[in-house]
Amino acid sequence: MLKYPLACLSFFLFSLACFGQGDQISLQFVSFPKLGKATPLELIVGEGKTINVELPTNCLSPIYKVDRQKQWLLGKSTTDDEGKLAFETYGKINALTSSEQLILVVRKGSNDSDGFELIAMSNQKSQFGGGKYFFMNAAKVDIAVEIGDKKVSLKPRTHTLVEPNPSKVKGKRKYLYTHLHFRKGTKAVPFYSSTWRFSKKARCMVFLYHDSHTQQLRTHTIRDYIQ
């Protein structure tokens, strides 16, 4: 992981803090896969300033009001070999211009120190609002998704956002027929089929991955209700 000595870090943070200083935004996090002993990490929020942030896996984190930055850097404050304060960066990504941002933290290993891949998304209702589904293919194979009237395919380590129309309406309840396939050679092999409740008041994040113990394909879904 990258380490910044305090002197270099202060200059770097000063340049970040000057960008849109005083312009606060709302920031949330969600992480994948689940870590056995997850602990809060630090986010750089200005010159020489960090805050602790939670990285939950089954829900979105609390909302953090922070000054706008050019980049989001997650990691830990450490002491280098010479006893000087430094910041060890586990993951970084360019910030969006949106005033509400959601950062997806994808762990590269079994420990946070193995590093993160960060994905930044607009968290505004017009961009990722109710009735929308975010799919992340964290598996080792190509995945085909059929949800409602939408069909998409995903290569490993790619993601997409879809807004399907209901497959069935029964009274006030709406449903989505959902089917997932993976590529095996030239064939599409089904591995998941279900009927999901559809609501314009909820948005979903769906992670597709291989179980580290059984190597079977699994799904992990986070359903987030919005106002």
C-alpha positions as CSV (number, residue, x, y, z in Angstrom):
1,M,0.0,0.0,0.0
2,L,1.1,3.6,-0.5
3,K,2.5,5.5,2.4
4,Y,2.7,9.3,2.5
5,P,5.2,10.9,5.0
6,L,3.6,13.7,7.1
7,A,5.4,16.6,5.2
8,C,4.3,15.3,1.8
9,L,0.9,14.4,3.1
10,S,0.3,17.9,4.5
11,F,1.1,19.4,1.1
12,F,-1.0,16.9,-0.7
13,L,-3.9,17.4,1.7
14,F,-3.6,21.2,1.4
15,S,-4.1,20.9,-2.4
16,L,-7.1,18.7,-1.9
17,A,-8.6,20.9,0.8
18,C,-8.3,24.0,-1.4
19,F,-10.5,22.4,-3.9
20,G,-14.1,23.4,-3.1
21,Q,-13.1,24.3,0.5
22,G,-16.3,25.0,2.5
23,D,-18.4,23.1,0.0
24,Q,-19.7,20.1,2.0
25,I,-21.2,17.0,0.5
26,S,-22.9,13.8,1.8
27,L,-20.8,10.7,1.7
28,Q,-21.8,7.0,2.4
29,F,-20.0,3.7,2.1
30,V,-20.8,0.0,1.6
31,S,-18.2,-2.8,1.3
32,F,-17.9,-6.3,-0.1
33,P,-17.1,-9.0,0.7
34,K,-17.8,-9.3,4.4
35,L,-14.8,-9.1,6.7
36,G,-14.8,-11.2,9.9
37,K,-13.4,-8.4,12.2
38,A,-14.1,-5.2,10.3
39,T,-13.0,-2.0,12.0
40,P,-13.6,1.6,11.0
41,L,-11.0,3.0,8.7
42,E,-9.8,6.6,8.2
43,L,-10.9,8.9,5.4
44,I,-8.8,12.0,4.5
45,V,-11.1,15.0,4.7
46,G,-8.7,18.0,4.6
47,E,-5.2,19.2,5.5
48,G,-3.9,16.9,8.2
49,K,-7.4,15.8,9.0
50,T,-9.0,12.3,8.9
51,I,-12.3,10.9,10.2
52,N,-13.2,7.3,11.1
53,V,-15.7,5.8,8.7
54,E,-17.7,2.6,8.9
55,L,-17.7,0.1,5.9
56,P,-20.8,-2.1,6.5
57,T,-21.7,-5.0,4.2
58,N,-25.4,-5.5,4.8
59,C,-26.5,-1.9,4.7
60,L,-25.2,1.6,3.8
61,S,-23.1,3.4,6.3
62,P,-24.1,6.5,8.2
63,I,-24.0,9.7,6.2
64,Y,-20.8,11.7,6.6
65,K,-20.8,15.4,5.9
66,V,-17.4,16.3,4.6
67,D,-15.7,19.0,2.6
68,R,-15.5,18.3,-1.1
69,Q,-12.2,16.7,-2.1
70,K,-10.5,15.9,-5.5
71,Q,-9.9,12.4,-4.3
72,W,-11.2,10.0,-1.6
73,L,-8.4,8.2,0.2
74,L,-9.2,5.4,2.6
75,G,-6.6,3.9,4.9
76,K,-4.9,4.2,8.3
77,S,-2.6,6.6,10.0
78,T,0.7,4.9,10.8
79,T,4.2,5.5,12.0
80,D,7.0,4.8,9.5
81,D,10.4,3.2,10.2
82,E,11.8,6.5,11.4
83,G,9.0,7.2,13.7
84,K,7.3,9.8,11.6
85,L,3.6,10.0,11.1
86,A,2.4,8.8,7.8
87,F,-0.9,7.7,6.1
88,E,-1.1,4.2,4.6
89,T,-3.6,4.3,1.7
90,Y,-5.6,1.2,1.1
91,G,-7.7,2.6,-1.7
92,K,-8.3,5.9,-3.5
93,I,-10.5,7.2,-6.3
94,N,-11.3,10.5,-7.9
95,A,-14.3,12.2,-6.4
96,L,-17.4,13.0,-8.4
97,T,-19.0,16.4,-8.7
98,S,-22.3,15.1,-7.1
99,S,-23.2,16.6,-3.8
100,E,-24.3,13.1,-2.6
101,Q,-21.9,10.3,-3.3
102,L,-21.8,6.6,-2.5
103,I,-18.5,4.7,-2.4
104,L,-18.5,1.0,-3.0
105,V,-15.4,-0.6,-1.3
106,V,-14.4,-3.9,-2.9
107,R,-11.8,-5.7,-0.8
108,K,-8.9,-7.3,-2.7
109,G,-8.0,-9.8,0.0
110,S,-9.0,-11.2,3.4
111,N,-7.7,-8.1,5.2
112,D,-8.3,-4.4,4.7
113,S,-4.5,-3.9,4.4
114,D,-4.6,-6.0,1.2
115,G,-6.1,-3.0,-0.5
116,F,-9.4,-1.8,-2.0
117,E,-10.9,-1.2,-5.3
118,L,-13.2,1.9,-4.9
119,I,-16.2,2.6,-7.1
120,A,-17.8,6.1,-6.8
121,M,-21.4,6.6,-7.6
122,S,-23.8,9.5,-7.4
123,N,-26.1,8.9,-4.5
124,Q,-28.7,11.4,-5.6
125,K,-32.2,10.0,-6.2
126,S,-32.2,11.1,-9.8
127,Q,-29.1,8.9,-10.4
128,F,-29.5,5.9,-8.0
129,G,-33.0,6.1,-6.7
130,G,-35.9,3.8,-6.0
131,G,-36.6,1.1,-8.4
132,K,-33.0,0.9,-9.6
133,Y,-30.7,-2.1,-9.3
134,F,-26.9,-2.0,-9.1
135,F,-25.2,-5.3,-10.2
136,M,-21.5,-6.0,-9.4
137,N,-19.9,-9.1,-10.9
138,A,-17.2,-10.0,-8.4
139,A,-17.2,-13.6,-9.7
140,K,-14.6,-15.2,-12.0
141,V,-17.0,-15.8,-15.0
142,D,-19.2,-13.8,-17.3
143,I,-22.7,-13.3,-15.8
144,A,-26.0,-12.7,-17.7
145,V,-28.8,-10.9,-15.8
146,E,-32.5,-11.0,-16.7
147,I,-34.5,-8.8,-14.4
148,G,-38.0,-7.7,-15.4
149,D,-37.8,-6.4,-19.0
150,K,-34.0,-5.8,-18.8
151,K,-31.2,-8.0,-20.0
152,V,-27.5,-7.2,-19.3
153,S,-24.2,-9.1,-19.4
154,L,-21.3,-8.5,-17.1
155,K,-17.6,-9.4,-17.4
156,P,-15.8,-10.2,-14.2
157,R,-15.0,-7.0,-12.1
158,T,-17.6,-4.9,-13.9
159,H,-20.9,-3.4,-12.8
160,T,-24.0,-1.8,-14.2
161,L,-27.1,0.1,-13.0
162,V,-30.5,-0.9,-14.4
163,E,-34.1,0.3,-14.0
164,P,-36.4,-2.5,-14.8
165,N,-40.1,-2.5,-15.3
166,P,-42.2,-5.0,-13.2
167,S,-42.8,-8.4,-14.6
168,K,-46.2,-8.8,-12.8
169,V,-48.6,-6.5,-11.0
170,K,-51.0,-8.0,-8.5
171,G,-53.1,-5.4,-6.8
172,K,-50.7,-2.9,-5.3
173,R,-47.8,-5.3,-5.3
174,K,-45.3,-5.5,-8.1
175,Y,-42.8,-8.2,-8.9
176,L,-39.7,-8.8,-10.9
177,Y,-38.8,-12.2,-12.4
178,T,-35.1,-12.5,-12.0
179,H,-32.8,-15.0,-13.7
180,L,-29.0,-15.3,-13.5
181,H,-26.7,-17.3,-15.8
182,F,-23.0,-17.8,-16.0
183,R,-20.9,-18.6,-19.1
184,K,-19.4,-22.1,-19.3
185,G,-17.6,-22.3,-22.6
186,T,-20.2,-21.3,-25.2
187,K,-23.2,-22.2,-22.9
188,A,-25.2,-20.0,-20.5
189,V,-25.8,-22.1,-17.4
190,P,-28.6,-21.0,-15.0
191,F,-27.6,-20.7,-11.3
192,Y,-30.2,-18.4,-9.8
193,S,-34.0,-17.8,-10.3
194,S,-36.4,-15.9,-8.1
195,T,-39.2,-13.4,-8.0
196,W,-38.3,-10.2,-6.2
197,R,-40.7,-7.6,-4.8
198,F,-40.5,-4.4,-6.7
199,S,-40.9,-1.0,-5.1
200,K,-40.1,2.6,-6.2
201,K,-39.2,3.2,-2.5
202,A,-36.3,0.8,-2.5
203,R,-33.1,0.5,-4.4
204,C,-30.9,-2.6,-4.5
205,M,-27.2,-3.5,-4.7
206,V,-26.6,-7.1,-5.9
207,F,-23.1,-8.7,-5.7
208,L,-22.3,-11.9,-7.6
209,Y,-19.3,-13.8,-6.4
210,H,-17.7,-17.2,-5.8
211,D,-17.9,-18.5,-2.3
212,S,-14.3,-18.8,-1.0
213,H,-15.0,-22.1,0.7
214,T,-17.3,-24.0,-1.8
215,Q,-16.4,-22.0,-5.0
216,Q,-20.1,-22.0,-5.8
217,L,-21.7,-18.8,-7.3
218,R,-23.6,-16.8,-4.7
219,T,-25.6,-13.6,-4.6
220,H,-25.5,-10.9,-1.9
221,T,-28.2,-8.3,-1.9
222,I,-28.5,-5.1,0.0
223,R,-32.0,-3.4,-0.1
224,D,-32.0,0.2,0.8
225,Y,-35.3,2.1,1.4
226,I,-35.3,5.7,0.6
227,Q,-37.6,8.6,1.4
